[in-house]
Amino acid sequence: MTEGSGPADVPDRMRDLVLAVDAYRRAYADVLGLGVGEVLTIADLGREGARPVAILATRLGVTAPAGTALVDRLQTKGLVVRRPHPSDRRSVLVDLTPRGRRVADLMGRLFREDVQAALDGAPVEHLRELADLLDGLAAVLRHRAGDVNRLRRRLLRADTAIDDVPGDASGVPDDAGPGVGTS
């Protein structure tokens, strides 16, 4: 933490980091002449391997037809190919072409280089601690995102709390957990 900051600033800093990663991803998309969803799909396929369209669509938060249209665009650009699923005759897998693999590998390498450059000079023990903290944050956020019904209840209660309690704009329910509910 820098002077004048404290634990309460961490969620704001986390949001700033997420926005910076989004801007970085949009820059990749712009340079490559792709949409952000297309860049995300290429990166996911590069990390996770071949996937059905339905899984790719879910990852992007779009409908199956929108996922199919995105895959069609990537296939037209020579970045992905569809192939039969080895164990499910009804399913088709989307995989990277050699060109798509090169794009995914390059994006991953450049991202790692840029992050590493930003962390150069940091003590190793701090980097280990940061890695552990990031793992914990990711786990909590994935868990919260996986429980849509609880998230819906929390958001609805928070919205009601904002309307019902003058002067209390936090809207964070008591059961939100440590460090959760702030943005």
C-alpha positions in Angstrom: 0.0 0.0 0.0 1.2 3.5 -0.6 1.2 6.2 1.9 -2.3 7.5 2.6 -4.0 4.3 1.5 -5.4 1.5 3.5 -7.4 -1.8 3.2 -10.6 0.1 2.3 -8.8 1.2 -0.9 -8.2 -2.3 -2.1 -11.6 -2.9 -3.8 -11.1 0.4 -5.7 -7.6 -0.7 -6.8 -9.0 -4.1 -7.8 -11.6 -2.3 -9.9 -8.9 -0.2 -11.5 -6.9 -3.3 -12.4 -10.0 -5.0 -13.9 -10.6 -1.8 -16.0 -7.0 -1.7 -17.1 -7.1 -5.4 -18.2 -10.4 -4.6 -20.1 -8.6 -1.7 -21.8 -5.7 -3.9 -22.6 -8.0 -6.5 -24.1 -9.8 -3.9 -26.2 -6.5 -2.7 -27.5 -5.7 -6.3 -28.6 -9.0 -6.5 -30.3 -8.5 -3.2 -32.1 -5.0 -4.1 -33.3 -6.1 -7.6 -34.5 -9.3 -6.3 -36.1 -11.4 -8.5 -33.8 -14.2 -8.0 -31.3 -13.5 -8.3 -27.6 -15.5 -11.5 -27.4 -13.4 -12.9 -30.2 -10.2 -12.1 -28.4 -11.6 -13.7 -25.2 -12.6 -16.8 -27.2 -9.1 -17.1 -28.8 -7.5 -16.7 -25.4 -9.8 -19.2 -23.7 -9.2 -21.8 -26.5 -5.5 -21.1 -26.2 -5.5 -21.8 -22.4 -8.2 -24.5 -22.2 -8.1 -26.3 -25.6 -11.0 -27.2 -27.8 -14.5 -26.4 -26.5 -18.1 -26.8 -27.6 -19.8 -23.6 -28.8 -22.2 -23.7 -25.8 -19.3 -23.5 -23.3 -17.7 -20.6 -25.2 -21.1 -18.8 -25.3 -21.6 -19.3 -21.6 -18.1 -18.0 -20.9 -18.9 -14.8 -22.8 -22.4 -14.5 -21.3 -24.1 -14.7 -24.7 -26.8 -16.9 -26.2 -25.9 -20.1 -28.1 -26.9 -18.4 -31.4 -24.6 -15.4 -30.6 -21.8 -17.9 -29.7 -22.4 -19.7 -33.0 -22.2 -16.4 -34.9 -18.9 -15.5 -33.1 -17.4 -18.8 -34.0 -18.6 -18.4 -37.6 -16.7 -15.0 -37.7 -13.5 -16.5 -36.3 -13.7 -19.5 -38.7 -14.1 -17.1 -41.6 -11.0 -15.3 -40.4 -9.1 -18.6 -40.3 -8.6 -18.5 -36.6 -10.8 -21.5 -35.5 -12.0 -24.7 -36.9 -15.0 -26.9 -36.0 -14.4 -30.6 -35.6 -16.4 -33.6 -34.3 -16.4 -34.2 -30.6 -14.6 -37.5 -29.9 -17.1 -38.8 -27.4 -20.4 -37.0 -28.2 -21.7 -37.4 -31.8 -24.2 -34.6 -31.2 -21.5 -32.1 -30.3 -18.9 -30.2 -32.2 -15.7 -28.8 -30.8 -14.2 -25.4 -31.7 -10.4 -25.4 -31.8 -7.7 -23.0 -32.9 -6.1 -23.3 -36.3 -2.4 -23.0 -36.4 -2.9 -19.3 -37.1 -5.3 -18.9 -34.2 -2.8 -20.7 -32.0 -0.1 -18.3 -33.0 -2.4 -15.3 -32.1 -3.3 -16.9 -28.8 0.3 -17.6 -27.9 1.4 -14.1 -28.9 -1.4 -12.5 -26.8 -0.5 -14.6 -23.8 3.3 -13.9 -24.2 2.8 -10.2 -24.5 0.5 -10.1 -21.5 2.9 -12.0 -19.4 5.8 -9.8 -20.5 3.9 -6.6 -19.7 2.8 -7.9 -16.3 6.3 -9.1 -15.5 7.8 -5.8 -16.5 5.4 -4.0 -14.1 6.5 -6.4 -11.3 10.3 -6.3 -12.0 12.1 -5.3 -8.9 9.4 -6.4 -6.4 10.8 -8.7 -3.7 10.1 -12.4 -4.3 8.2 -12.8 -1.0 5.9 -10.0 -2.0 5.2 -11.6 -5.4 4.4 -14.9 -3.6 2.0 -13.1 -1.3 0.4 -11.2 -4.2 0.0 -14.5 -6.1 -1.7 -16.1 -3.1 -4.0 -13.0 -2.6 -5.0 -13.0 -6.3 -5.7 -16.8 -6.1 -8.0 -16.1 -3.1 -9.8 -13.2 -4.7 -10.4 -15.2 -7.9 -11.7 -18.2 -5.9 -14.2 -15.9 -3.9 -15.4 -14.1 -7.0 -15.8 -17.4 -9.0 -17.7 -18.9 -6.1 -20.0 -15.8 -5.8 -20.6 -15.7 -9.6 -21.5 -19.4 -9.5 -24.4 -18.8 -7.0 -26.6 -16.7 -9.2 -29.6 -17.0 -6.9 -27.7 -15.8 -3.9 -26.2 -12.9 -5.9 -29.7 -12.0 -7.1 -31.0 -11.9 -3.5 -28.0 -9.8 -2.3 -28.5 -7.3 -5.2 -32.2 -7.1 -4.5 -31.7 -6.6 -0.8 -29.0 -4.0 -1.4 -31.3 -2.1 -3.8 -34.1 -2.2 -1.2 -31.7 -1.1 1.5 -30.6 1.9 -0.5 -34.3 2.9 -1.0 -35.3 2.2 2.6 -32.4 3.6 4.7 -31.8 7.3 4.2 -28.1 8.2 4.4 -26.9 4.5 4.0 -25.8 4.1 0.4 -23.6 1.1 1.0 -26.4 -1.4 0.2 -24.1 -4.2 1.5 -26.1 -6.9 3.3 -24.7 -8.1 6.6 -24.0 -11.6 5.2 -21.9 -10.4 2.3 -18.7 -11.8 3.9 -15.4 -10.2 4.4 -14.3 -7.9 1.6 -17.3 -8.7 -0.5 -20.0 -6.3 -1.6 -17.8 -3.3 -2.1 -16.9 -2.0 -5.6 
